Amino acid sequence: MENVVAAVMSKEAYLPFREYSTWFRVTGSFDSGKLPLIVAHGGPGCTHDYVDSFKDISELDGRPVIHYDQLGNGNSTRLPEKGPDFWTVALFLEELDALLGHLGIHERYAFLGQSWGGMLGAEHAVRRPKGLKALIIANSPANMHTWVAEANRLRKELPKEVQDTLLQHELAGTLTDPDYIAASRVFYDRHVCRVVPWPPEVARTFAIMDEDSTVYRNMNGPTEFHVIGTMKDWTIEDRLDQIHAPTLVISGKYDEATPEVVRPYLERVRGCEWVLFENSSHMPHVEEKELCLSTISRFLSRHN
């Protein structure tokens, strides 16, 4: 299907991946000659909706911007019957490679990963793919132990009654109780997205995750700060010196990805740049959209 919005063409399609289908959308044209930008959403288990604003980079500098819903999420094949052994970093790296090949851009592209998407991007970049010309790590940890420690530090700053509610339900295992969900939202409104009410595209991602939390539940756990899934011990810290692509890290002043969380990227990726958004938490692309997109566009334009 094709639509034209603000004179920028977008096209949606499906990539055959294994015996499944991965949804993707291209905004802009590969004929522009500009470095194509792949955008990977977070979670693991979110959807492209909440990072949709990155498509506007195509308007800013003419480059094609590719969004996709990772397998198990959004418009891609849902697999609620699959357990933790299925949902692996290797699976999503394979899917990314398949998408790059399908689009014919594997020899020349940029990658932007938000939160978990940045973790995936780092895993991709340490393999030194020759086509990766620029990397943006947006609001991402390099070590899940640091992520959890910092999330729980921030959690201790929540009102006492909120902390008590969270702990009570975690001890009881009643993590779907409305009171637990409401208490979690207090954290999210401080450190995930500070725009109130949440913009429709952000609310849409969370609504879809409420319908089907398979990937998030298996790989992460029930919340951002109660990480009990298969990624709980993940780290890439000791491999970051293998990243050779020009790298930009972004984060927000109120981000759950605190300076301590992103510090390994800054210290261990050669030439890494960092931009901190003063009025944002985990979603500068929503909370300070114009500044965030222009910052990324300028970085990409230096690498074409």
C-alpha positions in Angstrom: 0.0 0.0 0.0 1.2 3.5 -0.7 0.3 6.9 0.8 1.7 10.3 0.3 1.9 12.5 3.5 3.6 15.9 3.3 4.9 14.9 -0.1 6.9 12.0 1.4 6.0 8.6 0.0 5.7 5.6 2.3 5.3 2.0 1.4 4.4 -0.9 3.7 5.2 -4.5 2.9 6.0 -7.9 4.5 9.4 -9.6 4.6 9.2 -13.4 4.5 11.3 -14.5 7.5 11.7 -18.2 8.3 8.1 -19.4 8.0 6.8 -16.1 9.4 6.3 -12.5 8.2 8.0 -9.3 9.4 6.1 -6.1 8.7 8.1 -3.0 7.5 7.5 0.4 6.1 9.8 2.6 4.0 9.3 6.4 4.3 11.0 8.3 1.5 12.9 7.0 -1.5 16.1 5.0 -2.0 16.6 7.0 -5.1 17.6 10.0 -3.0 21.1 8.6 -2.6 21.1 9.4 1.1 22.2 6.8 3.6 19.1 4.7 4.5 18.2 4.6 8.2 16.8 1.5 9.9 14.8 2.2 13.1 14.5 -0.6 15.6 11.9 -0.3 18.4 12.5 -1.3 22.0 11.0 -3.7 24.5 11.9 -6.4 23.6 8.3 -6.6 22.7 7.2 -3.1 21.8 6.0 -2.0 18.3 7.1 0.6 15.8 4.3 3.0 16.8 6.0 4.8 19.6 9.1 5.5 17.5 7.1 6.5 14.5 8.2 10.1 14.7 11.7 9.1 13.4 10.0 8.9 9.9 10.1 12.7 9.8 13.9 12.6 9.4 13.0 11.7 5.8 11.4 15.2 5.5 14.4 16.9 7.1 17.1 15.5 4.9 15.6 13.3 2.2 16.9 10.0 3.4 14.7 6.8 3.4 13.7 5.7 6.9 12.7 2.1 7.5 10.6 1.0 10.4 9.7 -2.6 11.2 7.9 -4.6 13.8 10.2 -7.2 15.1 8.9 -10.8 15.0 6.2 -11.5 17.6 5.1 -7.8 17.8 2.7 -5.4 16.2 1.9 -6.1 12.6 4.4 -9.0 12.3 3.6 -12.6 13.0 2.5 -13.1 16.6 3.7 -16.2 18.3 2.1 -16.3 21.8 2.8 -20.1 22.1 6.6 -19.6 21.9 8.6 -19.7 25.1 11.9 -18.2 26.3 14.1 -20.6 24.2 12.7 -19.1 21.0 13.1 -15.4 21.8 16.8 -14.8 21.5 19.2 -12.0 20.5 20.4 -14.3 17.7 16.8 -14.5 16.3 16.5 -10.8 16.1 19.9 -10.4 14.6 19.0 -12.9 11.9 15.7 -11.0 11.2 17.7 -7.7 10.9 20.1 -9.3 8.4 17.1 -10.6 6.4 15.5 -7.2 6.3 18.8 -5.5 5.1 19.2 -8.2 2.4 15.5 -7.9 1.3 15.8 -4.2 0.9 19.1 -4.5 -0.9 20.8 -2.0 1.5 23.2 -4.4 3.4 26.2 -2.7 1.9 25.3 0.9 3.0 23.0 1.8 5.8 22.6 3.5 9.2 20.9 2.0 12.2 19.0 3.6 15.0 17.9 1.5 17.9 15.8 2.8 20.8 16.1 1.1 24.2 16.2 -2.7 23.5 16.6 -1.7 19.8 19.9 0.0 20.8 21.0 -3.2 22.5 20.2 -5.1 19.3 22.1 -2.4 17.3 25.2 -2.8 19.5 25.0 -6.6 19.1 24.8 -6.0 15.3 27.7 -3.5 15.3 30.2 -5.6 17.2 30.1 -8.0 14.3 31.5 -5.1 12.2 29.2 -5.4 9.2 30.8 -3.6 6.4 27.6 -1.8 5.4 27.0 -0.1 8.7 28.1 3.5 8.2 26.5 5.1 11.3 25.0 3.9 14.6 22.6 5.7 16.9 22.1 4.1 20.4 19.0 5.8 21.9 18.3 5.4 25.6 19.9 1.9 25.8 21.8 0.0 28.5 25.1 -1.9 27.9 24.5 -4.1 30.9 21.2 -5.2 32.3 22.5 -5.4 35.9 23.3 -1.7 35.7 19.9 -1.0 34.2 18.1 -2.8 37.0 20.3 -1.2 39.7 19.6 2.3 38.3 15.8 1.5 37.8 15.6 0.4 41.4 17.4 3.5 42.6 14.9 5.6 40.7 12.1 3.5 42.1 13.2 4.4 45.7 12.4 8.0 44.8 8.8 7.2 44.2 6.2 8.0 46.9 6.3 5.5 49.7 2.8 4.2 49.1 3.7 3.5 45.5 6.8 1.6 46.5 4.8 -0.4 49.0 2.2 -1.4 46.4 4.9 -2.5 44.0 6.7 -4.6 46.5 3.5 -6.1 47.9 2.4 -7.4 44.5 5.8 -8.6 43.5 6.1 -10.7 46.6 2.6 -12.0 46.1 3.2 -12.6 42.3 0.1 -10.6 41.5 1.8 -8.6 38.7 -1.4 -8.1 36.6 -3.4 -6.6 39.5 -4.7 -3.2 38.6 -3.1 -1.6 41.6 0.3 -2.9 40.6 -0.2 -1.6 37.0 -1.3 1.8 38.4 1.8 2.0 40.7 4.1 1.0 37.8 2.6 3.8 35.7 3.9 6.4 38.3 7.4 5.2 37.4 6.7 5.3 33.7 5.3 8.8 33.8 8.5 10.0 35.5 11.1 8.0 33.6 9.7 6.6 30.4 7.5 9.3 28.8 6.8 12.6 30.6 4.2 13.9 28.1 0.8 13.7 29.8 -1.4 12.3 28.5 0.8 9.9 26.5 0.6 10.7 22.8 -1.6 8.3 20.7 1.4 6.5 19.2 2.9 5.8 22.6 -0.4 4.7 24.1 -0.9 2.5 21.0 2.3 0.6 21.6 1.5 -0.1 25.3 -2.1 -1.1 24.4 -0.8 -3.7 21.9 1.7 -5.0 24.5 -1.2 -5.3 26.9 -2.9 -7.5 24.3 0.2 -9.7 23.8 3.2 -9.4 26.0 4.8 -12.6 24.9 8.2 -11.2 23.9 8.5 -8.7 26.7 7.4 -11.1 29.3 9.8 -13.8 28.2 12.9 -11.6 27.5 12.4 -8.8 30.0 9.7 -9.5 32.6 6.6 -7.7 33.9 8.0 -4.1 34.2 11.0 -2.0 33.4 12.4 -2.4 37.0 11.4 -6.0 37.7 13.6 -7.8 35.1 13.3 -11.6 35.4 13.3 -12.6 31.8 16.1 -14.2 29.7 17.9 -10.9 29.2 18.4 -10.3 32.9 22.1 -11.1 32.7 22.8 -9.6 29.3 25.8 -7.4 28.8 27.9 -6.1 25.9 30.3 -4.0 27.9 33.3 -6.2 27.3 32.7 -6.2 23.5 32.1 -2.5 22.9 35.6 -1.8 21.7 34.7 -4.0 18.6 32.3 -1.3 17.3 34.0 0.7 14.6 31.0 2.5 13.1 30.6 6.2 14.0 28.3 6.2 17.0 26.0 8.7 18.6 24.4 8.0 22.0 21.3 9.9 23.1 19.5 9.9 26.4 17.2 12.1 28.5 17.9 14.0 31.8 15.0 12.0 33.5 15.7 8.8 31.6 15.6 5.4 33.1 18.7 5.0 30.9 20.7 7.2 33.4 24.2 8.5 32.7 25.5 5.4 34.5 23.5 3.2 32.2 24.9 4.7 29.0 28.4 5.3 30.3 30.0 2.1 28.9 29.2 3.2 25.4 30.8 6.6 25.9 33.9 5.1 27.5 34.5 2.0 25.3 33.2 2.9 21.8 36.0 4.8 20.0 34.9 8.3 19.1 31.4 7.9 20.6 29.4 11.1 20.9 26.7 11.8 23.5 23.7 14.2 23.5 21.7 14.6 26.7 18.2 16.0 26.2 17.4 18.3 29.2 13.6 18.0 29.1 13.2 14.3 28.3 13.1 10.9 29.9 13.2 7.7 27.9 11.6 9.2 24.7 13.3 12.4 23.5 11.9 11.6 20.0 8.5 12.3 21.6 9.3 14.6 24.4 11.6 17.0 22.5 10.8 15.8 19.0 12.1 18.6 16.9 15.4 18.9 18.7 15.9 15.2 18.8 15.2 14.6 15.1 17.3 17.5 14.0 20.2 16.3 16.2 20.1 12.8 14.6 19.7 14.2 11.1 22.8 16.4 11.5 24.8 13.4 12.8 23.7 11.2 9.9 24.3 13.9 7.3 28.0 13.9 8.3 28.1 10.3 7.1 25.8 11.0 4.2 
